[in-house]
Amino acid sequence: MALRTFHLVVALATAAAAHAADRLPTIQPVQYSEEQKKAAADFEAARKAPPFGPFVPLMHSPQVMTQARAMGDYLRYQSAIGNTLSELVILVTAREWTQDYEWYVHEPIAVKAGIGQEICDAIADGRRPTGMREDEEIVYDFASELLRNRRVSDRTFDRADKRFGKKGVVDLTGIVGYYTFLAMQLNAAKYVPPTAAKLLPRFPEPPR
């Protein structure tokens, strides 16, 4: 990832001043256990910043935080589908989970990376975007089917395989899974963006 984009990620995450209510409150560095100190040091060595965003509540389990960070180091920044398309997948995943913090951080990054604002707006509204490029359409369909149907049709899989290869399909699936994991952690913790941030529209809850 370009250094400028990385700094944008950190700045947005820091500016968010997100909190986890009383569920998983932020642990101050002076209160870190030895395992947490090591996890924080490893994080800073890899990301050039102290733990931020979803990694703050994850510090309650430093082993999980470290493993999640390591997976994200690859999937977020070095995947076979490239950083621009990975941002599109992140937005689709954040929308499906109605994860406001993920959306707050990644929408401006996606636009900066080359995803059209109209595409972002359509995803936020729960609409299929129009005017997508072919590669955007492929990853949108793949991620949407996987999240909504819990599987991917042969046609959608074959299109992704033809465009990105087997490695790309595995990485694409991995990005969906990784950001689903972060969304679950953030939603469970009630980790939210600033009150001034625009929240995703709420969809009707499914029948129980």
C-alpha positions in Angstrom: 0.0 0.0 0.0 1.2 3.5 -0.8 2.6 5.3 2.2 0.1 8.2 1.6 -2.9 5.8 1.7 -1.5 4.1 4.8 -1.4 7.5 6.6 -4.9 8.2 5.5 -6.0 4.9 7.1 -4.3 5.8 10.4 -5.6 9.4 10.4 -9.2 8.3 9.8 -9.0 5.6 12.4 -7.5 8.0 15.0 -9.8 10.8 14.2 -12.8 8.5 14.7 -12.1 8.4 18.4 -14.3 5.3 18.3 -15.3 3.7 21.5 -16.6 0.3 22.5 -19.1 1.6 25.1 -18.7 -0.5 28.3 -18.4 -3.8 26.5 -14.7 -3.9 25.5 -13.3 -0.6 26.8 -9.9 0.6 25.5 -7.0 -0.7 27.5 -4.5 2.0 28.2 -0.8 1.1 27.4 0.2 1.5 31.0 -2.3 -1.3 31.9 -1.0 -3.7 29.3 0.0 -7.2 30.3 3.3 -8.6 29.0 1.4 -10.3 26.2 -0.4 -7.1 25.3 2.9 -5.1 25.3 4.4 -7.6 22.9 1.3 -7.6 20.7 1.3 -3.8 20.6 5.0 -3.7 19.8 4.6 -6.2 17.0 1.6 -4.2 15.6 3.6 -1.0 15.6 6.5 -2.6 13.9 4.2 -3.9 11.1 1.8 -0.9 10.8 4.1 2.0 11.9 1.4 3.1 14.4 0.0 1.9 17.7 -3.1 -0.4 17.6 -6.0 1.5 16.2 -9.6 0.9 15.0 -10.8 -2.7 15.4 -7.5 -3.7 16.9 -8.2 -1.7 20.0 -11.0 -3.9 21.4 -9.1 -7.0 20.1 -6.3 -6.1 22.5 -8.4 -7.8 25.2 -7.2 -11.0 23.4 -3.7 -10.1 22.2 -3.2 -13.5 20.6 -6.3 -13.0 18.4 -5.3 -9.4 17.7 -1.8 -10.4 16.5 -3.1 -13.2 14.3 -5.8 -10.8 12.8 -3.2 -8.1 12.2 -0.9 -10.6 10.4 -3.7 -11.8 8.2 -4.7 -8.2 7.4 -1.2 -7.3 6.5 -1.5 -9.6 3.5 -5.2 -9.4 2.6 -5.6 -5.7 3.1 -2.4 -4.6 1.4 -1.0 -7.3 -0.8 -3.8 -9.5 -2.1 -3.8 -10.9 -5.7 -6.9 -8.7 -6.6 -5.1 -5.4 -5.8 -5.9 -2.6 -3.3 -8.6 -0.9 -5.3 -10.8 -3.9 -5.7 -10.1 -5.0 -2.1 -11.6 -1.7 -1.0 -14.7 -2.5 -3.0 -15.0 -5.9 -1.3 -14.5 -4.2 2.1 -17.4 -1.8 1.4 -19.7 -4.7 0.3 -18.8 -6.6 3.5 -19.3 -3.5 5.7 -22.7 -2.9 4.1 -23.9 -6.5 4.6 -23.0 -6.3 8.3 -24.1 -2.7 8.6 -20.7 -1.9 10.2 -20.6 1.8 10.5 -17.0 2.1 11.6 -15.6 0.0 8.8 -17.7 2.1 6.3 -16.6 5.4 7.9 -12.9 4.5 7.5 -12.9 2.7 4.1 -15.4 4.7 2.0 -13.0 7.6 1.5 -10.1 5.2 1.0 -12.1 3.4 -1.7 -12.9 6.7 -3.5 -9.3 7.7 -3.3 -8.3 4.3 -4.7 -10.5 4.8 -7.7 -14.0 3.4 -6.8 -16.6 5.8 -8.0 -18.6 7.7 -5.4 -21.8 6.7 -7.1 -20.8 3.1 -6.6 -20.2 3.7 -3.0 -23.5 5.5 -2.6 -25.4 2.6 -4.3 -23.8 0.0 -2.0 -24.6 2.1 1.1 -28.3 2.3 0.0 -28.4 -1.5 -0.6 -28.6 -1.1 -4.4 -26.6 -2.9 -7.0 -24.4 -0.2 -8.6 -24.6 0.6 -12.2 -21.7 1.5 -14.5 -19.2 -0.8 -12.8 -16.1 -1.9 -14.7 -16.0 -5.6 -15.4 -13.5 -6.4 -12.7 -15.6 -4.4 -10.2 -18.7 -6.3 -11.2 -16.9 -9.6 -10.8 -15.8 -8.9 -7.2 -19.1 -7.3 -6.3 -21.1 -10.3 -7.4 -18.7 -12.7 -5.8 -18.7 -10.9 -2.4 -22.4 -10.3 -2.5 -23.3 -13.9 -3.2 -20.9 -15.2 -0.6 -22.3 -12.9 2.1 -26.0 -13.2 1.2 -26.2 -16.8 0.0 -23.3 -18.3 1.9 -22.1 -19.8 -1.3 -21.1 -18.6 -4.9 -22.7 -19.7 -8.1 -20.7 -21.6 -10.7 -21.0 -18.7 -13.1 -19.8 -16.1 -10.6 -16.9 -18.4 -9.5 -15.8 -19.1 -13.0 -15.8 -15.4 -13.9 -13.6 -14.7 -10.9 -11.3 -17.6 -11.6 -10.9 -16.6 -15.2 -10.1 -13.0 -14.2 -8.0 -13.4 -11.1 -6.9 -17.1 -11.1 -7.1 -19.6 -8.2 -4.9 -17.4 -6.0 -7.1 -14.4 -6.6 -10.3 -16.4 -5.8 -8.8 -17.5 -2.5 -7.7 -14.0 -1.7 -11.0 -12.5 -2.6 -12.8 -15.0 -0.4 -10.3 -14.3 2.3 -11.0 -10.5 2.2 -14.7 -11.2 2.6 -14.0 -13.5 5.6 -11.5 -11.2 7.2 -13.7 -8.2 7.1 -16.6 -10.2 8.2 -14.6 -11.3 11.2 -13.7 -7.6 12.0 -17.3 -6.6 11.5 -18.5 -9.2 13.9 -16.0 -8.1 16.5 -16.9 -4.4 16.1 -20.6 -5.1 16.1 -20.3 -7.3 19.2 -18.3 -4.5 20.9 -20.7 -1.7 19.7 -17.6 0.0 18.3 -18.9 3.1 16.6 -17.6 6.1 14.6 -18.0 9.7 15.9 -21.5 10.8 16.4 -21.0 13.3 13.5 -20.3 10.5 11.0 -23.0 9.5 8.6 -24.4 6.1 9.5 -25.4 3.4 7.1 -29.1 3.1 6.5 -30.7 0.4 8.7 -32.4 -2.4 6.9 -35.4 -4.3 8.4 -34.3 -7.0 10.8 -34.9 -10.5 9.5 -37.8 -12.4 11.1 -36.8 -14.5 14.1 
